[in-house]
């Protein structure tokens, strides 16, 4: 009899780590856009 709890637990932790990494990149991008907005007074969208 195989216990699958370890697999689903590891899968959930890995998914949470990936989501956290993407959230960190998104937050960094938002902060950079806000600092650009504060510097020159216009809205700047970086698409590169």
MODELLER restraints for C-alpha pairs under 7 A, 6 or more apart:
rsr = mdl.restraints
at = mdl.atoms
rsr.add(forms.Gaussian(group=physical.xy_distance, feature=features.Distance(at['CA:33:A'], at['CA:44:A']), mean=6.39, stdev=0.5))
rsr.add(forms.Gaussian(group=physical.xy_distance, feature=features.Distance(at['CA:33:A'], at['CA:45:A']), mean=6.77, stdev=0.5))
rsr.add(forms.Gaussian(group=physical.xy_distance, feature=features.Distance(at['CA:36:A'], at['CA:44:A']), mean=6.54, stdev=0.5))
rsr.add(forms.Gaussian(group=physical.xy_distance, feature=features.Distance(at['CA:37:A'], at['CA:43:A']), mean=5.27, stdev=0.5))
rsr.add(forms.Gaussian(group=physical.xy_distance, feature=features.Distance(at['CA:37:A'], at['CA:44:A']), mean=6.22, stdev=0.5))
